Amino acid sequence: MIRSGVSVSTVAHHFNVARRTVYVTLQRERATGSQKDRPRRLGRRKTTDREDTFIRMSHLRDRFKTAGQTTAEINNIRQNNSISKWTVLRRSKTFGLRARPPACRTRLTPYNIRNRLDWARIHAFWLRQVFVDCVVFKIG
């Protein structure tokens, strides 16, 4: 569109982007001759494929294991450099795993369960009855 003489503002409005985006794209094409992103430098991975598999398997075996516990296990095995719990969390996220703490609830006795059910049965139509009483009171 730019080559055909359309203004940068019109191109930006057409693609619903900022004018700066169009300018940066033009600069990238002039510098590299392509619209593709430039290659990025990736940092060195802290964990090996074997350690990634260990993280995945240990969290699949014990769903309630925390990232801190897994970090401590790996750091005990490794000799030279340690990893953080954030690294373990990122690796777990790539596998689609999330640590969830067990639900903490009070245990209900059979007596409490029976009482709750009785209360629910008694009060099941309570709101409807209150509504009917209000309507009858206003009309009468």
Buried (B, 14 or more C-beta within 10 A) or exposed (E): EEEEEEEBEEBBEEEEEEEEBBEEBBEBEEEEEEEEEEEEEEEEEBBEEEBBEBBBEBBEEEEEBBBEBBBBBBEEEBEEEEBEBEBBBBBBEEBEBEBEEEEEEEEEEEEEEEEEEEEEEEEEEEEEEEEEEEEEEEEE
